[in-house]
Amino acid sequence: MNKSKRRAFLLRALTASSVLLLSGCERLSRSEWFPRVLDSAEKLTQATQRLITPRKAMAQEFTPADLSPQFRSNGTSNPENPQYQALAANNFADYRLQVGGLVARPMSFSLAELRGLPSRTQITRHDCVEGWSAIGKWKGTPLSIVLDQVQPKPEARYVVFYCADPMDAQGTHYYESIDMDDAHHPQTILAYELNDQILPIANGAPIRVRIERQLGYKMAKYITGILVVDSFASIGDGKGGYWEDQGYEWYAGI
């Protein structure tokens, strides 16, 4: 089975299982045994993924002829956040990406400074857990370059992305995370362009992360800060992401 067919097969399998899970998750989540089943299933998914495909393997890249006519927006399309709206009104001239946590040199980057760092361009397919896909051309700064500048400490295990989009009336903001392997993957970039244009607000301006070997909900939009940590215990519900706190798998590799 080639990489493209294997990727499509894994996506179909995960999408189908997600539909079944979400249809009964409210009732099942109240049981004592079901969370343990979810945890075991996630470990099996991650182990299977690593067995089939090495962590450093590259996601398939495409040609300009393969670009989708439109790259649809998923999730939030324009954050209802006064601070974000003020930044957007000024074309993000005052934007700063804060990077800290378990690092030797905490730093902040303006959008211009991020654009001034070495960049990578890649044409890849976005696979959403809802069942749709789209191919887009992304340009951005490899996350590994930003991490090299801040110098993660030896105990660092994860990179957490904090975002501007509020998710509920209580003001909970979207967040996501990946491990250091995915953080240093060549195709993990902090994207600021889509299809040779400045990244639209609907697609995550000014910065979104692209993690090409994981499902779309891992690719946080409207990123305001990055925190390098050794544990999720004190973040959200301790599961590593907003949707993970609702029952999704933390490891969403495809």
Secondary structure, 3 states (H helix, E strand, C coil): CCHHHHHHHHHHHHHHHHHHHHHHHHHHCCCCCHHHHHHHHHHHHHHHHHHHCCCCCCCCCCCHHHCCCCCCCCCCCCCCCHHHHHHHHCCCCCCEEEEEECECCCEEEEHHHHHHCCCEEEEEEEECCCCCEEEEEEEEEEHHHHHHHHCECCCCCEEEEEEEEECCCCCCEEEEEEEHHHHCCCCEEEEEEECCEECCHHHCCCCEEEECCECHHHCCCCEEEEEEECCCCCCCCCCCCHHHHCCCCCCCEC
